[in-house]
Amino acid sequence: MTMHPFNDGWAFSRIGDAAAASVTLPHDAMIGEPRSRAGGTGTHGGFFPGGRYLYAKTWTVPEGSDGRSLALFFEGVYGATTVRVDGVEVVSSISGYREFAAPMDGIVAGQEIRIEVEVDNSKVPNSRWYTGSGIYRKVWLDDAPAQHIVRDGVAIRTARAGGSATATLDVEVGGPASGLDLVATLTAPDGREFTAEGEVEGGRVKLNVTVEEPRLWSAETPHLYRLDLELRGGATVLDEHTTTVGLRTVEVDARYGLRINGDEVLLRGACVHHDSGILGAATFRDAEFRRARILKAAGFNAVRSSHNPMSRDFLDACDRVGLYVLDELTDLWFQPKTAHDVAPQFDELWRGDTISMVAKDRHHPSVIMYSTGNEIAESGSERGIEAARAISELIHELDPDRPTTFALNFLLNVMAASGRSPFDTTEHAPPEEDEKASAITSTAANAMANKIGGMMQLVAKLPKADKVSKHTFTTVDVAGYNYAWGRYKGDAKRYRDRVVLGTESMPGDIPKIWELVTSLPNVIGDFTWTGWDYLGEAGIGTWTYGAGYAGIGKPYPELVAGCGLIDITGHPDAALLLSQATWGLLDAPQIAVRPLDHAGERVNRGSWRSTDAVQSWSWRGCEGKTAEIEVYSSGDEVELFVNGRSLGRKAAGARRGFVARYRTRYEPGEVMVVGFRSGLETGRSSLHSAQDPRLRLFAEGNELIDDGQALAHVRLEIADADGNVEQLDDDRITVVVSGAGTLAAFGSAQRATTESFVDNTHTTSRGRALAIVRSNGTSGEIVVTATSENHGTATLELNAVARESTVWARQRQ
């Protein structure tokens, strides 16, 4: 089977509008819609409206297509979708995260056809976060001969014995398969080749490839093999397929925990949503690789796809960068969580959704576990337990080697068992202009947790919580606990065979959690909420000041959740330092400063954020204000200096929750910290005030492929020549891109804004913004010019270059 990109030349329009715009997929229709207080998604989706859209393309069937099977393959469309060819419906889908194919039967070479994809995402909210709308992931033209290797028809299992490994391949073949053979060749990273051949029987072929001295895959050593498959009829090659695989084993039990290739692994996990920040829901390979690299550099070794199957590009990135993946099926079963979600269609959707997820995942070594659902409150009921068992059994049937888990929130299950719905599925009128409260549509459980801190921990320990969870956990291999680390010690004794994973936790709890993870062999890791910030669930982690609204869901124009340890532009937050110190990953102590522009004001904290501090000592106009300084360190002691003046030594490390705190009058200059262990210096770091900050541009790589899909991320900073960013001198900036590229998105991490990411003018936040440039399909120079109102103009040059466009070449980054 040959897969051709099918992303160019689409006309996009809002249904009811006469005008159409030319777009290249992937494309998020929602991100360009005007936000407002009346935006139908409310706090869930960041106050964006829903909509109905049409994508249309006229295409001429290429010569040589007769006798071949053609189909369009959609990696993801959000909204109720209908695909038509010349006015005839060929497929429909209502599952926004399921991949699906649209067969194009009966067409002939040279024929001109019209393809229409109608997407209805007008009934909102239908999710608890920002979803986007439209064809937000790539589309492919699958071109297969009569006898072919089926897309996603390759499953691989690894067994080890002595100094060798055996890769057992199970390959599905389409079409008449009598008398056919399959040849498989594994090429090692060092160029060694290992080959096996087998006969196709019943549309499948199973064969074993023995690999001597294997290079095993793990997050620390992400070695990949190239797998080449040839389907042969005698001496004739009928079809070919190339992909990448990794050789590795996964084992888990309560005595030894999680083992990858026989070695114990503790998961330092980040929960991530599917949106791409300022790009909206549109999924680009370069953006997914960038996210994986940043998460890995931050110290995470695992990601949980919350709460839907991960994109193919992110899975490829995790394979290559080295991140373990917990891929999650869904956020809901048969009880609705929002007014217009697909819970009523659960029975008709879950099986197809599960098959789609596993087919996509099972040859990726990074995927080590599946989650059957997240915070499904009805999971403690008889019907819920049956559903949990059915989903897990289907996953094991499709993929016998990977364990399953279920992310359970004990408080939600207790509420459901008591006859109280933990979710508000009614539609709310938008708040008035002067109203301080927003239309709260998040879960009642989260609202209580925001007000009472440890509510979920307390409820999780109740006997009733155990009653409504224990049967669900028997359906999976690993018990996933959301916000219930207080149960770990007791359950280690109560359920000696239960493997436990913290599938979701507050970032500020990581010191207490990690002590349990490292001391209890049945607890295999923790996933913080969240590793990467996201659009929607507006304001659940945002801290406000003074009379600012303190509820969990913030009013318009709040946009992002505000709880990410890395913000939506990819910039690490100071809250990340707590995790890094807890994990022992800080080479030197690090300094963060609480916002001096809010010094002395009342603070309304949010449970999903451990601090509002910023890694900066550049606060223009705040001289004399009281600076609250946080020093993060895993060492015994730290000593802080302001402009060479010592503020004394303080205890740090585990006995102080990895944070030492100082207060002093702010004065520009330098703040420096020195760390000590057993009286000896272990490292030092410093922050400086900005001197004459100007607008500066920095490209994360100056070269991109000219395929119309490649991205370049350009950081904009109000900073001095030494890179010190000013926190309180934000500026309005206009970006113009000329040459072989276009401006794909422009914005900042500002948590509340009325500006749009599709405009070319935006205001920095804490001195920073991000521009994303997309190649336009031609080679040549790209010039990015940014003009600010108060800090000058800056320019940089990028270069769009040609590169071999095969799937294998595209994956080599």
ABEGO torsion letter per residue (X at the ends): XBBBBAABGBBBBBBGBABBBBBBOBBBAAAABBBBAABAAEAAAGGBBBBBBBBBBBBBBBBGABGBBBBBBBAEBBEBBBBBBGGBBABBBABAABBBBBBBBGBBBGBBBBBBBBBBAABOBABABBAEBEBABBBBBBBBBABBBBBGABBBBBBBBEABBBBBBBBBBBEBABGBBBBBBBBBAAGBBBBBBBBBBGGBBBBBBBBBGBBBBBAABBBBBBBBBBBBBEABBABBBBBBBBBBBBBBBAAAEBBBGGBBBBBBBBBBBABAEAAEABBBAAAAAAAAAAAAAAGBABBBBOBBBBBAAAAAAAAAAGBBBBBBABABBABBABAABAAAAAAAAAAAAAAAAAAAAAABAABABBBAEBGBAAAABAAAAAAAAAAAAAAAAABAABBBBBBBBAAAAAAAAAGBBABBABBBBBBBAABABBBBABBAAAAAAAAAGAAAAAAAABAAAAAAAAAAAAABABBBBBGAAAAAAAAAAABAABBBBBABBBAAAAAAAAAAAAABAABAEBBBOBABBBBEGBGAABBBBEABBABABBBOABABAGABABBAAGBBBAAAAAAAAAAGABABBBBBBBBAAABGBBBBBBAABABABBBBABBBGABGBBBBBBBBBABABBBBBBGGBBAEBBBBEAAAGGBBBBBBBBBBEBBBBBBBBGGBBAEBBBBBBBBGBBBBBBBBEABBBAAGABBBBBBBBBBBAAGBBBAAABBBBBBBBBEABBBABBBBABABBABBAABABBBBBGGBBBBBBBBAGBBEBBBBBBBBAAAEBBBBBBBBBBBBABAAAAABX
